[in-house]
């Protein structure tokens, strides 16, 4: 019933949500939201169907990691006292200086790049406003900047007065989207196989296992701290985050978020803020940039099945699979009949 009602409300609330998304993005830039670059559209990546040999290897990989996934996954519990989450927001809560400052209380959204993060930042703002209803202030404290969790010192947060959450995306899809948005569209790189490899493995070599780097509550640096292993980092993330969703399961994830925080359906309605083939928000050099549509060549398909790429994304893939399993467990725990 929840998903059916959500579908009905989406059709009636699109314009309102679009305005909220535009307001958010351009307020953060100090710009007039009515002079937006392009339209509010959905982010997507165009992929070819993997060859049968690659599909077979993916199935083999899934068979090998499934026991680890089962051990690490958990059901995200329903929040019982949402009123405790609302502490007053700072007067200039939208300012980058505030968003990049640490917080121990409030709605804490870890905003991973190229995971519908602008869209979900709008959801975080609406949640912060919703939870302020019935209080003496208009807005609850909220964070939604592209800053790693350990830099914001979320390990020191008050778990009774804060809600720590994030979203993931298939690591390869995310990397392709990043390359076309930042490498091709902004830096004007030719969208070739070699340039993708150079961008990810050389220019962004420190982004190996990007999700673990961004979401772990302590620095994830296996070379400097070999005791903080990949599996320990994933265990820490899944254990200490109050909720993690998947872009590939966006509607399901947001319905779960609604149920966990006892929100209203209009709090989680969304229109995607960016997509390839559209325009970004104008943050780069104060100029609107056309987002070149992404694609994956046969050469890149082969590269994505290589040992080097599997090692580059091993931790992120394991975290993604663990969260996918956790979503299923959460649906079962909250009641599949209520969810559907």
N, C-alpha and C positions, 0 to 999 in steps of 0.2 A: 504493500500500500504506500509506503514512504516513497519508493522510486516512482510510482505512478503519479502521485501528487507532485513530486518534484518536476516531472516532465511537463505537467500542466502549467505549473507556475513559471517555468522557464520562459514559455511563450509570452507571458504577460509582463515579465519583469526585465526583459532584455535591455530596453532603453534606459531604465534606471541604473542597471548595473554598468552599462557602457559609460554613462556619465560619471559614475563613481570611479571606474578604472581610469578614465581620462583625467579626472580631477586629481587622483592620487599621483599619477605619473608626472603630471606637469606642475603640481604644487611642489613636489620634491625638487623639481628643476627651477622653481621660481618663475614659471611661465604661465601664461594664460591658458587654461585648459581648453578654451574654445578655438585655439589655434593649434590643434593637434596635427601630427604628421601622419597622413593616411588614415585608414579606418581600423576599428577594433576587430581583429581577426584571429583565427586559431593558428597556433604554431604547429607545424607538421613537418615530417621528413619523408621523402619518397624513396622507397627501397625496392630493389628487385627481389624476386623469390630466390632464396638460397638454393644452390645445387643440392642434389640428393646426398652427395658425399658429405657436405657440410652439415646437413640436417642430421645425418647419422652420427657424426662426431658430437654434435650438440646433445643428442639423446644420450650418448655415452657419458658426456660430462655431467648431465643431469643425474644420471644413475649414480655416479661416483660421489657427488656432493650432497645428495639428498639426505643421508644420515646426519651430516653436519648441519644442514638447514633445519631438520627436525629438532635437533638439540638446541639450536640458538633461537628459534622462533618462539613467540609467545602471543597470547591474546592481550590487546591493549584494554585495560579496565575502564569501566564507566566512571566518570568523575561525579562524586557525590555532593560536593559543596562548591559549586561554581562561583557563588558569591564571594568566596575567599580569594578568588583570583584577581579581583578588581581593586587595584590601588590606583590613586590618581595619576594620570599621565602628566608628563612635564608640559609646561606652557607651550613650548615649541617642539612637540613630540615628533613632528614630521622632518625636522632638520637633520641632515646627515650627521652632524656632530653628536646629536642625541641618539640617533639610531645606531651609531657605532660605539656607544658607551655601554659598559657592562650593566646588567640588571639582574637582580635576584628574585624579583617578583613581576607578575604580569603575564601577558601573552607573548611568548618568545618563539618566533618563527625563524628557523635556520634556513636561509634562502639560498639554496644551491643554484648555480648558473644553469640556464637552459633546461629548466624543469618546470616550465609554466610559472616561474617565480614571480613575475610581475602580476599575473592574474591572482596568484595565491596571496601575494602581499595585500591585494585588495580585500580578499576574504579575511585576512588577519585584522585589518582595520575595522571591518564590519563586526567581527567578533568582539573586538575591544569596545566598540560602541554599544553593542547589544548587552554585554555584561555590565555596562554602566547604568542600565535602566534600573530605577529604584534606588540609586545611590545619590549622593550630593554632588557628583561631578559628571561631566558629559562624556568623558573618555577614560578608559582604563589604560594603564601602561602597556606599551606594545613595542616590539622590536621586529624589524624585517629587512635588515641590511645584508649585503653580500660580504659578511665578515665571519670567519671561522668561529665555531662555538667555543673553542678553547681560548681564543683571544677575548671573547666577551665574558669569559670566566663563568660559564654556565654550570660548571662543576660546583660552584659555591651557591647556586640558587636555592631558594626555599621551596622544597617540593610540595609543600602544602599551599603555597601562595603563588605558584607559577605553573604555566602549562607550556612545556617544551615540545615542539613539533616540527616536522619537515616533510618534504616530498622527494621521491627519487624518480629516476627515469632509466630505462635500459642504458647502460654505460656507453655502448657503441652508438646508439641513436643520439645520446646527449653529446658525444664527441663530434659527430657529423654536424649536428646543429650548431655547436660552438664554432667549428671551423668555418662554416658558411656564413655565420653571422659576423664573427670577429675577423677571421682571416680573409675570407673572400669579399664580404660586403664592406667592411670598414678599412682593412689594410690593402684591399685591391689585389689580393693574391690570385693567381690563376688556379681554378679549381681542378688541379691535377692530382693524380695518385701520389706523386713524389712530394708535392706541396703539403698534402694532408699529413704525410708521414713526418715531414720536417716541422710542421706546425705543432703536432701533438708530441713527437718524440724528442724534439730539440727546443723549439721555442716555449713549449709548455711541459717540458720534461719533469718539472717539479709537481705536475698535476697527476702523476701516476697514482691510481686509486684515489681519485679526486674526492669522492664522497667520504671516505675515511678521513682524509685530510680536513675536510670542511666540517664534519659532524662530530668527530671524536671530542670528548671533553678534556683530553690532554693531547699534547702534540703527538701526531702519528708520524714517527720517523724511525723506521726499523733499523736503519744504519746506526743511528745514535742511541737508540733504545731498543735493542733486540728482544727484550723481555716483554715489551708491549706488542705482541704479535698481531697479525691480521685477525685471527679468530677472537682474541681478547678485545680488540678494538670494536669488532662487530657485536660481541656480547655486551660491551659497555653501552654502545649506542642503542641497541634494541631494549636493553634493560632500563635505561635511564630516560629515554624519550617517552613522553606520554602518548604520542601517536606519530606514526610515519605512514604516509600514503604513497601511491604510485600514480604517475601521470597516465600510464596505460590503463589504469582503473580509476580514472578521475572521479566519475560520478559515484561509484561505489565507495571510494575513499572519503569523499565529502559527506555522503550520507552517514558513514560511520562517525565522522567528526561531529556531525550534528547530534547523533545519538549519544556519543561519549560526553559532550558538553551540554546536552539538553538545550540545543539551539532551536531557532525557528528555521523553516525551509528557506525563507528569503535571505537568511544570513549566509547561506552557502551557494546561492545562485551566482553564476559567473558567465562572463564572455571573455575569451582569451584576449590578452592585451597585445600580443605580437604573433606574427607568423611569417614564414618565408614566403616571398612573393608580395609581402606588404611593406610597411615602413616601421622603423623603430621609433622610440620616443624622443629622439633628438639629443640624447645625453652625450654623444661623441662629438666633440668640437662644436657643440651647440648647433648641430646640423642634422636634419632629417636624413637618414640613410635608408636606401632601398635594400631590403633583405633578399639576396639572390636565392631563388629556389634551390634546395639541396637535392642531391642525387648520389647514388652509390654505383660506381662502375664495377665491372667484373673483376678488375684488378684489385679493387678495394675489398670486394667480397673475399677474395683469396687472402688478402692481408689480414682481415678480421679473424680468419681462422688460423693464423700463424701463431707459433709459440710466443713470439715477441709481443703480439697484441694481447694474447690470453694472459700473459704475465703482467702486462701493463694494467689490465683491468680486473685481475683476479679477485681482489678484495671487494671491488665495487659490484662485481657480478654475484659474489656470494652474499653480500648485503642485500642486493636487489632480490635474490631468490628467498632470502630469509624474511624480508618484509612482505613479499608476496604470500608466503605461507602464513605469516602473522595476520594478514588481512583476512584470510580464510578462517583462521582460528578466532579472530575477533567477531566475525559475522556469526559463527556458531555460538560463541559465548553470549552475545547480546540477543540472540534469537533470530534464526534465519527467517522465520515467518514474519516477524516484526520488521526485519530489514527489507524484505521483498514486498 
